[in-house]
Amino acid sequence: MTQTVVTSPTILLTGFTSGIGARMLEELLGHPSRPSLVLLARDAAGLENTLERVRAAGLVATGARGDLGDLGSVRAALE
């Protein structure tokens, strides 16, 4: 098994308002590598609330609105 040491990752996270995505967000907030987060969400209010929470925890975070089920929406989020 290969082990890679990541000291300052950037992570793209979707689905962070519930379920597995919400649990992943909790883990990332306390992770010792202090990752930068790029958050992609359909819901503007949920995105803004989460960005505030992540930044209050001392992490760098950027957010974009987009729906993974809509390729045009994903393209717009990337721009």
N, CA, C and O atoms as a DFTB+ gen file, in Angstrom:
316 C
 N C O
     1  1       0.840      -1.176       0.000
     2  2       0.000       0.000       0.000
     3  2       0.886       1.241       0.000
     4  3       1.874       1.309       0.730
     5  1       0.528       2.206      -0.813
     6  2       1.265       3.460      -0.883
     7  2       0.622       4.465       0.062
     8  3      -0.601       4.608       0.087
     9  1       1.431       5.146       0.822
    10  2       0.922       6.172       1.722
    11  2       1.384       7.529       1.220
    12  3       2.569       7.733       0.956
    13  1       0.445       8.453       1.090
    14  2       0.758       9.792       0.619
    15  2       0.482      10.778       1.735
    16  3      -0.574      10.728       2.365
    17  1       1.409      11.661       1.979
    18  2       1.227      12.692       2.993
    19  2       0.723      13.947       2.298
    20  3       1.398      14.503       1.432
    21  1      -0.448      14.379       2.679
    22  2      -1.029      15.589       2.125
    23  2      -1.035      16.628       3.234
    24  3      -1.662      16.435       4.276
    25  1      -0.333      17.729       3.004
    26  2      -0.226      18.730       4.068
    27  2      -1.207      19.877       3.917
    28  3      -1.580      20.493       4.916
    29  1      -1.633      20.181       2.708
    30  2      -2.550      21.289       2.522
    31  2      -3.449      21.026       1.316
    32  3      -3.287      21.656       0.271
    33  1      -4.388      20.104       1.457
    34  2      -5.219      19.745       0.315
    35  2      -6.326      20.763       0.043
    36  3      -6.704      21.548       0.913
    37  1      -6.826      20.725      -1.178
    38  2      -8.052      21.430      -1.533
    39  2      -9.061      20.361      -1.902
    40  3      -8.780      19.474      -2.708
    41  1     -10.242      20.455      -1.302
    42  2     -11.250      19.415      -1.474
    43  2     -12.526      20.031      -2.021
    44  3     -13.005      21.048      -1.520
    45  1     -13.076      19.397      -3.066
    46  2     -14.374      19.769      -3.609
    47  2     -15.407      18.892      -2.931
    48  3     -15.317      17.665      -2.977
    49  1     -16.390      19.522      -2.303
    50  2     -17.396      18.774      -1.558
    51  2     -18.787      19.158      -2.037
    52  3     -19.117      20.340      -2.140
    53  1     -19.592      18.154      -2.325
    54  2     -20.984      18.351      -2.693
    55  2     -21.849      17.590      -1.685
    56  3     -21.357      16.716      -0.971
    57  1     -23.124      17.924      -1.633
    58  2     -24.036      17.188      -0.764
    59  2     -23.758      17.340       0.713
    60  3     -24.033      16.426       1.492
    61  1     -23.221      18.471       1.112
    62  2     -22.765      18.662       2.494
    63  2     -23.867      19.104       3.462
    64  3     -23.588      19.335       4.638
    65  1     -25.099      19.223       2.997
    66  2     -26.177      19.661       3.898
    67  2     -26.886      18.495       4.575
    68  3     -27.669      18.703       5.502
    69  1     -26.621      17.264       4.123
    70  2     -27.260      16.116       4.770
    71  2     -26.482      14.838       4.458
    72  3     -25.621      14.811       3.579
    73  1     -26.801      13.803       5.187
    74  2     -26.265      12.470       4.920
    75  2     -24.754      12.359       4.980
    76  3     -24.096      12.937       5.846
    77  1     -24.225      11.597       4.032
    78  2     -22.788      11.322       3.988
    79  2     -21.984      12.603       3.796
    80  3     -20.927      12.769       4.404
    81  1     -22.479      13.511       2.956
    82  2     -21.772      14.774       2.722
    83  2     -21.658      15.606       3.982
    84  3     -20.619      16.218       4.227
    85  1     -22.725      15.638       4.795
    86  2     -22.693      16.382       6.054
    87  2     -21.690      15.766       7.026
    88  3     -20.986      16.480       7.740
    89  1     -21.633      14.445       7.046
    90  2     -20.672      13.760       7.923
    91  2     -19.240      14.026       7.449
    92  3     -18.333      14.219       8.260
    93  1     -19.052      14.033       6.137
    94  2     -17.717      14.324       5.591
    95  2     -17.296      15.738       5.967
    96  3     -16.142      15.970       6.327
    97  1     -18.230      16.685       5.885
    98  2     -17.924      18.063       6.270
    99  2     -17.471      18.125       7.718
   100  3     -16.503      18.818       8.032
   101  1     -18.151      17.416       8.603
   102  2     -17.770      17.399      10.016
   103  2     -16.341      16.893      10.195
   104  3     -15.570      17.452      10.974
   105  1     -16.000      15.844       9.477
   106  2     -14.642      15.293       9.560
   107  2     -13.608      16.293       9.044
   108  3     -12.534      16.445       9.625
   109  1     -13.942      16.968       7.956
   110  2     -12.999      17.926       7.367
   111  2     -12.783      19.140       8.262
   112  3     -11.684      19.692       8.310
   113  1     -13.832      19.557       8.970
   114  2     -13.696      20.722       9.859
   115  2     -12.666      20.482      10.953
   116  3     -12.008      21.416      11.411
   117  1     -12.529      19.240      11.366
   118  2     -11.577      18.931      12.426
   119  2     -10.311      18.234      11.959
   120  3      -9.481      17.834      12.775
   121  1     -10.160      18.089      10.655
   122  2      -9.004      17.348      10.133
   123  2      -7.711      18.136      10.360
   124  3      -7.686      19.347      10.141
   125  1      -6.649      17.474      10.791
   126  2      -5.399      18.181      11.080
   127  2      -4.727      18.821       9.867
   128  3      -3.887      19.704      10.041
   129  1      -5.064      18.410       8.649
   130  2      -4.435      19.009       7.468
   131  2      -5.018      20.383       7.147
   132  3      -4.476      21.103       6.308
   133  1      -6.128      20.758       7.812
   134  2      -6.766      22.068       7.618
   135  2      -6.990      22.347       6.124
   136  3      -6.446      23.314       5.590
   137  1      -7.784      21.508       5.449
   138  2      -7.946      21.650       4.005
   139  2      -8.710      22.913       3.608
   140  3      -9.524      23.433       4.371
   141  1      -8.430      23.388       2.409
   142  2      -9.258      24.421       1.798
   143  2     -10.430      23.694       1.162
   144  3     -10.258      22.626       0.575
   145  1     -11.630      24.271       1.276
   146  2     -12.816      23.613       0.740
   147  2     -13.421      24.415      -0.397
   148  3     -13.508      25.642      -0.340
   149  1     -13.835      23.702      -1.425
   150  2     -14.638      24.261      -2.504
   151  2     -15.981      23.558      -2.383
   152  3     -16.075      22.343      -2.558
   153  1     -17.015      24.329      -2.084
   154  2     -18.336      23.764      -1.848
   155  2     -19.244      24.035      -3.041
   156  3     -19.322      25.165      -3.523
   157  1     -19.931      22.999      -3.515
   158  2     -20.859      23.121      -4.627
   159  2     -22.234      22.699      -4.121
   160  3     -22.399      21.594      -3.605
   161  1     -23.225      23.586      -4.271
   162  2     -24.561      23.294      -3.752
   163  2     -25.646      23.854      -4.652
   164  3     -25.434      24.827      -5.375
   165  1     -26.809      23.226      -4.596
   166  2     -27.971      23.733      -5.330
   167  2     -28.643      24.861      -4.559
   168  3     -29.151      25.810      -5.157
   169  1     -28.646      24.761      -3.247
   170  2     -29.372      25.689      -2.381
   171  2     -28.473      26.846      -1.948
   172  3     -27.475      26.639      -1.258
   173  1     -28.833      28.067      -2.357
   174  2     -28.012      29.245      -2.041
   175  2     -27.925      29.497      -0.547
   176  3     -26.846      29.804      -0.040
   177  1     -29.030      29.376       0.166
   178  2     -29.030      29.642       1.611
   179  2     -28.177      28.610       2.351
   180  3     -27.400      28.961       3.239
   181  1     -28.324      27.346       1.982
   182  2     -27.509      26.299       2.608
   183  2     -26.036      26.489       2.335
   184  3     -25.195      26.240       3.200
   185  1     -25.725      26.930       1.127
   186  2     -24.332      27.194       0.764
   187  2     -23.765      28.325       1.609
   188  3     -22.681      28.190       2.176
   189  1     -24.478      29.427       1.697
   190  2     -23.986      30.573       2.473
   191  2     -23.827      30.229       3.949
   192  3     -22.837      30.612       4.572
   193  1     -24.792      29.510       4.511
   194  2     -24.701      29.109       5.927
   195  2     -23.484      28.222       6.167
   196  3     -22.780      28.372       7.165
   197  1     -23.249      27.312       5.256
   198  2     -22.116      26.404       5.415
   199  2     -20.797      27.136       5.226
   200  3     -19.837      26.873       5.950
   201  1     -20.734      28.047       4.268
   202  2     -19.512      28.837       4.090
   203  2     -19.175      29.607       5.366
   204  3     -18.018      29.643       5.786
   205  1     -20.174      30.216       5.974
   206  2     -19.946      30.949       7.230
   207  2     -19.417      30.019       8.306
   208  3     -18.483      30.364       9.030
   209  1     -20.013      28.840       8.413
   210  2     -19.607      27.869       9.436
   211  2     -18.172      27.390       9.212
   212  3     -17.388      27.301      10.157
   213  1     -17.836      27.086       7.973
   214  2     -16.494      26.603       7.650
   215  2     -15.457      27.688       7.934
   216  3     -14.407      27.415       8.516
   217  1     -15.753      28.901       7.526
   218  2     -14.824      30.014       7.761
   219  2     -14.680      30.312       9.244
   220  3     -13.591      30.656       9.703
   221  1     -15.772      30.183      10.004
   222  2     -15.711      30.391      11.454
   223  2     -14.821      29.343      12.118
   224  3     -14.246      29.587      13.179
   225  1     -14.713      28.178      11.487
   226  2     -13.841      27.118      12.005
   227  2     -12.386      27.350      11.603
   228  3     -11.506      26.572      11.971
   229  1     -12.133      28.425      10.846
   230  2     -10.771      28.780      10.487
   231  2     -10.264      28.203       9.179
   232  3      -9.070      28.281       8.892
   233  1     -11.151      27.625       8.383
   234  2     -10.735      27.070       7.101
   235  2     -11.013      28.057       5.974
   236  3     -11.894      28.911       6.081
   237  1     -10.263      27.929       4.914
   238  2     -10.495      28.710       3.702
   239  2     -11.586      27.984       2.915
   240  3     -11.503      26.773       2.713
   241  1     -12.606      28.718       2.473
   242  2     -13.703      28.091       1.745
   243  2     -14.190      28.991       0.626
   244  3     -14.269      30.211       0.770
   245  1     -14.515      28.360      -0.491
   246  2     -15.110      29.019      -1.643
   247  2     -16.355      28.229      -1.998
   248  3     -16.388      27.006      -1.860
   249  1     -17.385      28.939      -2.460
   250  2     -18.609      28.243      -2.801
   251  2     -19.128      28.631      -4.159
   252  3     -18.867      29.729      -4.651
   253  1     -19.867      27.720      -4.765
   254  2     -20.517      27.976      -6.046
   255  2     -21.845      27.228      -6.056
   256  3     -21.978      26.152      -5.473
   257  1     -22.819      27.823      -6.732
   258  2     -24.104      27.153      -6.894
   259  2     -24.058      26.316      -8.156
   260  3     -23.592      26.766      -9.202
   261  1     -24.546      25.101      -8.043
   262  2     -24.589      24.215      -9.187
   263  2     -25.317      22.932      -8.844
   264  3     -25.428      22.556      -7.678
   265  1     -25.810      22.269      -9.871
   266  2     -26.526      21.008      -9.727
   267  2     -25.802      19.967     -10.565
   268  3     -25.718      20.107     -11.785
   269  1     -25.283      18.934      -9.934
   270  2     -24.522      17.913     -10.650
   271  2     -25.361      17.172     -11.693
   272  3     -24.810      16.535     -12.591
   273  1     -26.678      17.252     -11.580
   274  2     -27.560      16.620     -12.549
   275  2     -27.786      17.460     -13.794
   276  3     -28.471      17.028     -14.721
   277  1     -27.216      18.650     -13.822
   278  2     -27.407      19.585     -14.930
   279  2     -26.035      20.061     -15.398
   280  3     -25.402      20.889     -14.743
   281  1     -25.584      19.535     -16.531
   282  2     -24.241      19.838     -17.021
   283  2     -24.031      21.337     -17.240
   284  3     -22.947      21.852     -16.967
   285  1     -25.053      22.043     -17.728
   286  2     -24.942      23.489     -17.906
   287  2     -24.720      24.195     -16.593
   288  3     -23.958      25.160     -16.525
   289  1     -25.377      23.727     -15.546
   290  2     -25.208      24.293     -14.217
   291  2     -23.794      24.078     -13.700
   292  3     -23.217      24.964     -13.070
   293  1     -23.240      22.910     -13.964
   294  2     -21.872      22.613     -13.542
   295  2     -20.884      23.513     -14.292
   296  3     -19.944      24.044     -13.701
   297  1     -21.104      23.675     -15.588
   298  2     -20.226      24.564     -16.370
   299  2     -20.270      25.997     -15.815
   300  3     -19.240      26.658     -15.680
   301  1     -21.475      26.453     -15.503
   302  2     -21.612      27.811     -14.955
   303  2     -20.893      27.930     -13.611
   304  3     -20.263      28.952     -13.338
   305  1     -20.979      26.914     -12.783
   306  2     -20.303      26.934     -11.481
   307  2     -18.792      26.986     -11.651
   308  3     -18.100      27.659     -10.887
   309  1     -18.279      26.278     -12.648
   310  2     -16.841      26.278     -12.893
   311  2     -16.328      27.633     -13.356
   312  3     -15.188      28.005     -13.075
   313  1     -17.163      28.356     -14.055
   314  2     -16.756      29.683     -14.526
   315  2     -16.701      30.640     -13.366
   316  3     -16.378      31.814     -13.549
